[in-house]
Amino acid sequence: MRPSARIPGLLAGLALAVGGAVFVAPAAHADGKACEQSLEQKNVQVTDDVRQACYEGQIGNQTSCSASLDAAGVSKKDAANACQVAPK
């Protein structure tokens, strides 16, 4: 195979690899904003305590997230839903 024929194939492969990595990367990233937005939709005021609780959920500490939201006056159902979406 001629070198000039290999270059487009290599570039296409590289583009697919990079595109695949970009497509997959956001799914693995945790997002505390999703937790906060979930609570805002339930008319919960997002205070520093709520942000901290959502951060706990973001890093995977669901128990602390729920307990902290409960202490901030959020209903157990809304807290559970918000903590569940935090690491997604």
QUIGI-V862152 format. One record per backbone hydrogen bond with DSSP energy under -0.5 kcal/mol. CO is the residue of the C=O (numbers start at 1). NH is the residue of the N-H. E is the energy in kcal/mol with one decimal. If there is no record, write none. Layout:
# QUIGI-V862152
CO,NH,E  CO,NH,E
This chain:
# QUIGI-V862152
2,5,-1.0  2,6,-1.1  3,7,-1.3  4,8,-0.6  5,9,-0.7  6,10,-2.6  7,11,-2.7  8,12,-2.4  9,13,-2.2  10,14,-2.5  11,15,-2.5  12,16,-2.2  13,17,-2.2  14,18,-2.7  15,19,-2.6  16,20,-2.3  17,21,-1.9  18,22,-2.2  19,23,-2.0  20,24,-2.1  21,25,-2.2  22,26,-0.8  24,27,-0.8  24,28,-0.8  25,28,-1.0  25,29,-0.6  26,29,-0.9  31,34,-0.7  31,35,-0.7  32,36,-2.1  33,37,-3.0  34,38,-2.1  35,39,-1.8  36,40,-2.5  37,41,-2.1  38,42,-0.5  39,42,-0.9  39,44,-2.2  40,43,-1.9  45,47,-1.0  47,51,-2.5  48,52,-2.4  49,53,-2.1  50,54,-2.6  51,55,-2.1  52,56,-2.1  53,57,-1.9  54,58,-2.3  55,59,-2.0  56,61,-2.7  57,60,-1.1  60,62,-1.5  61,65,-2.1  62,66,-2.6  63,67,-2.4  64,68,-2.7  65,69,-2.3  66,70,-2.3  67,71,-2.2  68,72,-1.3  69,74,-2.6  70,73,-1.4  75,79,-2.8  76,80,-2.5  77,81,-2.2  78,82,-2.4  79,83,-2.7  80,84,-1.7  81,85,-1.5  82,86,-1.1  83,87,-0.6  85,88,-1.5  86,31,-2.0
